[in-house]
Amino acid sequence: MTTLYSFRRCPYAMRARMALRYSGVEVSIVEVSLKAKPAEMLALSSKGTVPVLDVDGQVIDESLEIMRWALAQNDPQDWLLKDDPQGQLTIAALIEENDQAFKVQLNRYKYAERYPEHAMEFYRAEGEVFLRKLDQMLEGHACLLADHPSLADVALMPFVRQFAHVDREWFAQTPYRRLQAWLQRFIESTLFTSIMAK
């Protein structure tokens, strides 16, 4: 029995759910209330954060590791870029930058009132550097590294979506046309709409 403890709006949980859905792994999803986390989840992972995957007693409590586990089961569209070592390095670097730097900038932008040292626009400008980089990477193909999604696209998309949704009017008038189109395609995709269904 494979069980995923998830929270619908958490970007880490979103990317884990997308990878599991894409790979076709049969999984039972437990929607967690962050105010009242289930004891069975806390028994599996003392971190107390989602997502947590329980595969017959094997516990994986990092979203990226859950994604890689799912893709090891089945990766029909080659999200891992198996025959492209350089592409694999780029995937790893992009996810590292997203998870370590961009996520911090996103939090400060989204919750600027908690970080009164600077104005919201300052934090947005910090995060924009990454958006600009992604937009440039989309020149010439539909996704970040190829004409099909890779692990990087799916791992980054929920965070870019969150950044864009802080001020949708601002994002809509930015010059990042390729990134806007990329994000919209993901948001409208069957993969994303299926994992966001209530």
NUGUKE-937206 format. One line per field, with one value per residue (C-alpha): residue number from 0; residue in three letters; x, y, z. Coordinates in nm, 4 decimals, decimal comma, padded with zeros to 6 digits, m for minus. Layout:
BEGIN
k c(NUM; ...) $
r c(ala; ...) $
u c(X; ...) $
v c(Y; ...) $
w c(Z; ...) $
% end
This chain:
BEGIN
k c(0; 1; 2; 3; 4; 5; 6; 7; 8; 9; 10; 11; 12; 13; 14; 15; 16; 17; 18; 19; 20; 21; 22; 23; 24; 25; 26; 27; 28; 29; 30; 31; 32; 33; 34; 35; 36; 37; 38; 39; 40; 41; 42; 43; 44; 45; 46; 47; 48; 49; 50; 51; 52; 53; 54; 55; 56; 57; 58; 59; 60; 61; 62; 63; 64; 65; 66; 67; 68; 69; 70; 71; 72; 73; 74; 75; 76; 77; 78; 79; 80; 81; 82; 83; 84; 85; 86; 87; 88; 89; 90; 91; 92; 93; 94; 95; 96; 97; 98; 99; 100; 101; 102; 103; 104; 105; 106; 107; 108; 109; 110; 111; 112; 113; 114; 115; 116; 117; 118; 119; 120; 121; 122; 123; 124; 125; 126; 127; 128; 129; 130; 131; 132; 133; 134; 135; 136; 137; 138; 139; 140; 141; 142; 143; 144; 145; 146; 147; 148; 149; 150; 151; 152; 153; 154; 155; 156; 157; 158; 159; 160; 161; 162; 163; 164; 165; 166; 167; 168; 169; 170; 171; 172; 173; 174; 175; 176; 177; 178; 179; 180; 181; 182; 183; 184; 185; 186; 187; 188; 189; 190; 191; 192; 193; 194; 195; 196; 197) $
r c(met; thr; thr; leu; tyr; ser; phe; arg; arg; cys; pro; tyr; ala; met; arg; ala; arg; met; ala; leu; arg; tyr; ser; gly; val; glu; val; ser; ile; val; glu; val; ser; leu; lys; ala; lys; pro; ala; glu; met; leu; ala; leu; ser; ser; lys; gly; thr; val; pro; val; leu; asp; val; asp; gly; gln; val; ile; asp; glu; ser; leu; glu; ile; met; arg; trp; ala; leu; ala; gln; asn; asp; pro; gln; asp; trp; leu; leu; lys; asp; asp; pro; gln; gly; gln; leu; thr; ile; ala; ala; leu; ile; glu; glu; asn; asp; gln; ala; phe; lys; val; gln; leu; asn; arg; tyr; lys; tyr; ala; glu; arg; tyr; pro; glu; his; ala; met; glu; phe; tyr; arg; ala; glu; gly; glu; val; phe; leu; arg; lys; leu; asp; gln; met; leu; glu; gly; his; ala; cys; leu; leu; ala; asp; his; pro; ser; leu; ala; asp; val; ala; leu; met; pro; phe; val; arg; gln; phe; ala; his; val; asp; arg; glu; trp; phe; ala; gln; thr; pro; tyr; arg; arg; leu; gln; ala; trp; leu; gln; arg; phe; ile; glu; ser; thr; leu; phe; thr; ser; ile; met; ala; lys) $
u c(00,0000; 00,1351; 00,0078; 00,0904; 00,0280; m00,0331; m00,1704; m00,3461; m00,1960; 00,1603; 00,3971; 00,6196; 00,3176; 00,1963; 00,5156; 00,5161; 00,1542; 00,2305; 00,5213; 00,3189; 00,0229; 00,2493; 00,4278; 00,0976; 00,1760; m00,1390; m00,1393; m00,3873; m00,3753; m00,4438; m00,5212; m00,3566; m00,4834; m00,1723; m00,3374; m00,4044; m00,1459; m00,2366; m00,0476; 00,0297; 00,2093; 00,4110; 00,5021; 00,6439; 00,8266; 00,9075; 00,9597; 00,5850; 00,5847; 00,4152; 00,4602; 00,5342; 00,5195; 00,4775; 00,5568; 00,4856; 00,6787; 00,9526; 00,9227; 01,0216; 00,9655; 01,1350; 00,9299; 01,2212; 01,3020; 00,9360; 00,9516; 01,2678; 01,1187; 00,8069; 01,0134; 01,2248; 00,8995; 00,7947; 00,9095; 00,7260; 00,8179; 01,1774; 01,1491; 01,4892; 01,6615; 01,8283; 02,0624; 02,1597; 02,4180; 02,4486; 02,0721; 02,0700; 02,3249; 02,1135; 01,8028; 01,9867; 02,1228; 01,7838; 01,6069; 01,8829; 01,8467; 01,4674; 01,4598; 01,7421; 01,7261; 01,4024; 01,1831; 01,3269; 01,2615; 00,9101; 00,8312; 00,9573; 00,7611; 00,4412; 00,4609; 00,6396; 00,4693; 00,6717; 00,9973; 00,9676; 01,3376; 01,2420; 00,9375; 00,7479; 00,8848; 01,2397; 01,1693; 00,9830; 01,2815; 01,5061; 01,2809; 01,2487; 01,6117; 01,5144; 01,1991; 01,4088; 01,6527; 01,3709; 01,2132; 01,5455; 01,5773; 01,2400; 01,3659; 01,3428; 01,1546; 00,8312; 00,9901; 01,3032; 01,5375; 01,3501; 01,0203; 00,8768; 00,8694; 01,1636; 01,1913; 01,2982; 00,9791; 00,7552; 00,9656; 00,9733; 00,6252; 00,4328; 00,6743; 00,6620; 00,2818; 00,2831; 00,5090; 00,2879; m00,0273; 00,0929; 00,0063; m00,1428; m00,1830; 00,1859; 00,2886; 00,0579; 00,2260; 00,5860; 00,7916; 00,8272; 00,5952; 00,7516; 00,7349; 00,3733; 00,2806; 00,4770; 00,3001; m00,0426; 00,0111; 00,0976; m00,1954; m00,4353; m00,2767; m00,4664; m00,1774; m00,2080; m00,5878; m00,6155; m00,3845; m00,5596; m00,9129; m01,0742) $
v c(00,0000; 00,3415; 00,6467; 01,0133; 01,2641; 01,5887; 01,9418; 02,0589; 02,4083; 02,3260; 02,3611; 02,0780; 01,8486; 01,9616; 01,8559; 01,5222; 01,4579; 01,5492; 01,3048; 01,0251; 01,0884; 01,1049; 00,7826; 00,6008; 00,4851; 00,3808; 00,5994; 00,6804; 01,0523; 01,1733; 01,5470; 01,6836; 01,9712; 02,1695; 02,2715; 01,9084; 01,6813; 01,3128; 01,1074; 00,8383; 01,0933; 01,2268; 00,8688; 00,8210; 01,1554; 01,3676; 01,6741; 01,7212; 01,8696; 01,7444; 01,5614; 01,2253; 00,9064; 00,5701; 00,2787; m00,0361; 00,1034; 00,2749; 00,6458; 00,9258; 01,2719; 01,5036; 01,6116; 01,5828; 01,2328; 01,1362; 01,2666; 01,0697; 00,7565; 00,7898; 00,8417; 00,5358; 00,3358; 00,4797; 00,7805; 00,7531; 01,0999; 01,0982; 01,3718; 01,2604; 01,3167; 00,9744; 01,0158; 01,3774; 01,4085; 01,7855; 01,8207; 01,6228; 01,8623; 02,1600; 02,0035; 01,9589; 02,3164; 02,4712; 02,2802; 02,3730; 02,7426; 02,7206; 02,5403; 02,7310; 03,0892; 03,1499; 02,9920; 03,2370; 03,5321; 03,4040; 03,3827; 03,7350; 03,8714; 03,6845; 03,7706; 04,1054; 04,2360; 03,9820; 04,1221; 04,4972; 04,5604; 04,6146; 04,6942; 04,4188; 04,5479; 04,4863; 04,1174; 04,0879; 04,2303; 03,9719; 03,6886; 03,8398; 03,7536; 03,3855; 03,4487; 03,6303; 03,3400; 03,0881; 03,3049; 03,3135; 02,9337; 02,8961; 03,0647; 02,8126; 02,5351; 02,4775; 02,3679; 02,4637; 02,2028; 02,0432; 02,0444; 01,8165; 01,8662; 01,7557; 01,7064; 02,0729; 02,2084; 02,0131; 02,0779; 02,4562; 02,5180; 02,5278; 02,7901; 03,0080; 02,9792; 03,0962; 03,3909; 03,4885; 03,4701; 03,7124; 03,9951; 03,8539; 04,1944; 04,2672; 03,9257; 03,9625; 04,2889; 04,1654; 04,1047; 03,7329; 03,6180; 03,2748; 03,2077; 03,3253; 03,0852; 02,7994; 02,8537; 02,8787; 02,5517; 02,3759; 02,5253; 02,4132; 02,0684; 01,7540; 01,6581; 01,9725; 02,0000; 01,6341; 01,6728; 01,9938; 01,8512; 01,8717) $
w c(00,0000; m00,1021; 00,0867; 00,0324; 00,3098; 00,1250; 00,1511; m00,1624; m00,1838; m00,0750; m00,3737; m00,2482; m00,2226; m00,5673; m00,7382; m00,5585; m00,6624; m01,0252; m01,0424; m00,8835; m01,1164; m01,4236; m01,3353; m01,2878; m00,9339; m00,7470; m00,4399; m00,1651; m00,0827; 00,2711; 00,2807; 00,5935; 00,8043; 00,8931; 01,2211; 01,3208; 01,1620; 01,1802; 01,4367; 01,1782; 00,9584; 01,2528; 01,3444; 00,9933; 00,9758; 01,2786; 01,0537; 01,0471; 00,6970; 00,3799; 00,1539; 00,3176; 00,1104; 00,2774; 00,0449; 00,2444; 00,5405; 00,3373; 00,4213; 00,1815; 00,3285; 00,0765; m00,2266; m00,4693; m00,3470; m00,3895; m00,7485; m00,8207; m00,6646; m00,8834; m01,1992; m01,1137; m01,1313; m01,4682; m01,6735; m02,0081; m02,1426; m02,0130; m01,7508; m01,6190; m01,9577; m01,9240; m02,2218; m02,1542; m01,8723; m01,9234; m01,9064; m01,5816; m01,4306; m01,5417; m01,3839; m01,0536; m01,0599; m01,1403; m00,8638; m00,6185; m00,7093; m00,6849; m00,3512; m00,1801; m00,3126; m00,5042; m00,2349; 00,0225; m00,2122; m00,2810; 00,0919; 00,1542; m00,1415; m00,0510; 00,3196; 00,2913; 00,6062; 00,8058; 00,6626; 00,7170; 00,6419; 00,2761; 00,0653; m00,1145; m00,4471; m00,3267; m00,2602; m00,5890; m00,7768; m00,6079; m00,7252; m01,0715; m01,1476; m01,1481; m01,3543; m01,6151; m01,6294; m01,6820; m01,9510; m02,1376; m02,1083; m02,2816; m02,5968; m02,8785; m02,6972; m02,5100; m02,1823; m01,9893; m02,1370; m02,4263; m02,6120; m02,3446; m01,9674; m01,7563; m01,3825; m01,3601; m01,5196; m01,2845; m00,9732; m01,0363; m01,1727; m00,8389; m00,7031; m01,0162; m01,0010; m00,6390; m00,7246; m01,0207; m00,8079; m00,5392; m00,7831; m01,1003; m01,2665; m01,2183; m01,3560; m01,6580; m01,7621; m01,7238; m02,0388; m01,9530; m02,2301; m02,2715; m01,8977; m01,8846; m02,1671; m02,0060; m01,6728; m01,8353; m02,0279; m01,7023; m01,5103; m01,7849; m01,8282; m01,7361; m01,5115; m01,2974; m01,2945; m01,1905; m00,8899; m00,7789; m00,7842; m00,4424) $
% end
